[in-house]
Amino acid sequence: MGKDSVVILQDAMENGKRKKLDEVEAKERFEKFSIVKREIRERKMRRDKAMDMVAMLVAFAVFALLFWFMAFAV
């Protein structure tokens, strides 16, 4: 946390005012939050799936090379 963050937090604690949202606006903000959270989760899943594929390909290539050297090195 930086110095600016502490100043903002201190100002918020001293004033103690909160913005009161009506029910419709709160629901809209929650829906937007849910959509963004789902998109982030989906992006992370796609990245993990791609990394798994790369790891499997590397492992297969290493196994194939080891087999090649063991079988034909004699």
C-alpha positions as CSV (number, residue, x, y, z in Angstrom):
1,M,0.0,0.0,0.0
2,G,1.3,3.4,-0.9
3,K,1.2,6.7,0.9
4,D,-1.8,7.8,-1.2
5,S,-3.8,4.8,-0.1
6,V,-3.3,5.5,3.5
7,V,-4.4,9.1,3.0
8,I,-7.6,8.0,1.2
9,L,-8.3,5.5,3.9
10,Q,-7.8,8.0,6.7
11,D,-10.0,10.5,4.9
12,A,-12.8,7.9,4.6
13,M,-12.5,7.0,8.2
14,E,-12.7,10.6,9.4
15,N,-15.7,11.5,7.2
16,G,-17.6,8.3,7.8
17,K,-20.0,9.1,4.9
18,R,-21.1,6.3,2.7
19,K,-23.0,6.6,-0.6
20,K,-26.4,5.0,-0.1
21,L,-27.3,3.0,-3.2
22,D,-30.8,2.3,-4.2
23,E,-31.8,-1.3,-4.7
24,V,-31.8,-1.1,-8.6
25,E,-28.4,0.5,-8.8
26,A,-27.0,-2.0,-6.3
27,K,-28.4,-4.9,-8.3
28,E,-26.9,-3.5,-11.5
29,R,-23.5,-3.1,-9.9
30,F,-23.6,-6.6,-8.5
31,E,-24.6,-8.0,-11.9
32,K,-21.7,-6.1,-13.5
33,F,-19.3,-7.4,-10.8
34,S,-20.6,-11.0,-11.4
35,I,-20.0,-10.8,-15.1
36,V,-16.5,-9.4,-14.7
37,K,-15.7,-12.1,-12.1
38,R,-17.0,-14.8,-14.5
39,E,-14.9,-13.5,-17.4
40,I,-11.8,-13.4,-15.3
41,R,-12.4,-17.0,-14.2
42,E,-13.0,-18.1,-17.8
43,R,-9.8,-16.4,-19.0
44,K,-7.9,-18.1,-16.2
45,M,-9.3,-21.5,-17.1
46,R,-8.4,-21.0,-20.8
47,R,-4.8,-20.0,-19.8
48,D,-4.5,-23.0,-17.5
49,K,-5.8,-25.3,-20.2
50,A,-3.2,-24.0,-22.6
51,M,-0.4,-24.4,-20.1
52,D,-1.5,-28.0,-19.4
53,M,-1.4,-28.7,-23.2
54,V,2.1,-27.2,-23.4
55,A,3.3,-29.3,-20.4
56,M,1.9,-32.5,-21.9
57,L,3.5,-31.8,-25.3
58,V,6.9,-31.1,-23.6
59,A,6.6,-34.2,-21.5
60,F,5.7,-36.3,-24.6
61,A,8.7,-34.8,-26.5
62,V,11.1,-35.6,-23.7
63,F,9.8,-39.1,-23.4
64,A,10.0,-39.6,-27.2
65,L,13.6,-38.3,-27.3
66,L,14.6,-40.5,-24.4
67,F,13.1,-43.5,-26.1
68,W,14.8,-42.6,-29.4
69,F,18.2,-42.4,-27.7
70,M,17.7,-45.6,-25.7
71,A,16.4,-47.6,-28.6
72,F,18.9,-46.5,-31.3
73,A,22.0,-45.5,-29.3
74,V,23.2,-49.1,-29.3
